[in-house]
Amino acid sequence: MFPSRFEYVAPRSLEEALSTLAGRGDEAKVLAGGQSLIPLLKLRFASPALIVDLNRVPGLSYLEESDGHLRIGALARNRDVVASQTLEAGYPTIAAAAPLVSDPIVRNLGTVAGSLAHADPAGDWGSVMLALGAEVTVRSASGDRTIPVADFLVDTFTTSLEPTEVITEIRVPKPEGSSGGTYLKLERKVGDFATVAVAVQLALDDGRIGRAGIALTAVGPKNIQAIDAERSLAGAEPTPESFQEAARLAADAASPISDVRGSADYKRAVVRTFVQRGLDRALELARAS
């Protein structure tokens, strides 16, 4: 199927893009990597009157550390994250997730920000950013605002982004002290959507758990932050028993459906196993850091 007819503009500055959206945001879609939008256009699940292509806008492709944060520009590709040499030590959860995102074609073209904006509950980056406590900076012609990812992801394919706004940056706080993390993903074949995936981040404080981040992929209407599981670990000793309890609470937070990828009970069991396994790996990395 072919897309319905639309106008196409490729602004050469962010100001030009925002000015266009200020006047026609309700009838426009923003194009970055296109790995989510283009399939929707072809299937006519999305039929915007206007496409605003950001790829000629300079200064949005960065991936850098500053002020205690990893800053990911709106046009930073998944391939840029995979290729980064600085993430393994400081941001192991991101380093673990990046090569598991879809397939090489999608990683070459797709953007991290675009994945967040698409808000697919089976998308990998939403859970990673929830576990890490990341924020999204968005901009319109009226100014900027910063939104925690926990508030940005509202529902299935739904965010708090206004039609006149674009994501300009994702800010990930650098884990402090002795910390570790990972991302575990079950898929039917390489490049498939997750059947279940789990992001885990753990920070130690004088031998105890200072902060824990746990988020779940593909087991609910959006990426799920396992808040009760995180709270159960805060201040606790990193023992098999505390990890088992956190894994149980995370499985309780999941709300999967039965489908061709597995039954709801099976997916909950995978969540429980992956959270415990992820915490073990995160603890190993934290103690080695």
Secondary structure as GFF3:
##gff-version 3
##sequence-region A 1 289
A	DSSP	beta_strand	7	9	.	.	.	ID=ss1
A	DSSP	alpha_helix	14	24	.	.	.	ID=ss2
A	DSSP	three_ten_helix	25	27	.	.	.	ID=ss3
A	DSSP	beta_strand	28	31	.	.	.	ID=ss4
A	DSSP	alpha_helix	37	42	.	.	.	ID=ss5
A	DSSP	beta_strand	50	53	.	.	.	ID=ss6
A	DSSP	beta_strand	63	66	.	.	.	ID=ss7
A	DSSP	beta_strand	69	73	.	.	.	ID=ss8
A	DSSP	alpha_helix	78	83	.	.	.	ID=ss9
A	DSSP	alpha_helix	87	90	.	.	.	ID=ss10
A	DSSP	alpha_helix	92	97	.	.	.	ID=ss11
A	DSSP	three_ten_helix	98	100	.	.	.	ID=ss12
A	DSSP	alpha_helix	104	109	.	.	.	ID=ss13
A	DSSP	alpha_helix	112	118	.	.	.	ID=ss14
A	DSSP	alpha_helix	124	132	.	.	.	ID=ss15
A	DSSP	beta_strand	135	140	.	.	.	ID=ss16
A	DSSP	beta_strand	143	148	.	.	.	ID=ss17
A	DSSP	alpha_helix	149	152	.	.	.	ID=ss18
A	DSSP	beta_strand	153	155	.	.	.	ID=ss19
A	DSSP	beta_strand	158	159	.	.	.	ID=ss20
A	DSSP	beta_strand	166	173	.	.	.	ID=ss21
A	DSSP	beta_strand	178	187	.	.	.	ID=ss22
A	DSSP	beta_strand	194	205	.	.	.	ID=ss23
A	DSSP	beta_strand	208	217	.	.	.	ID=ss24
A	DSSP	beta_strand	224	225	.	.	.	ID=ss25
A	DSSP	alpha_helix	227	233	.	.	.	ID=ss26
A	DSSP	alpha_helix	240	253	.	.	.	ID=ss27
A	DSSP	alpha_helix	264	288	.	.	.	ID=ss28
###
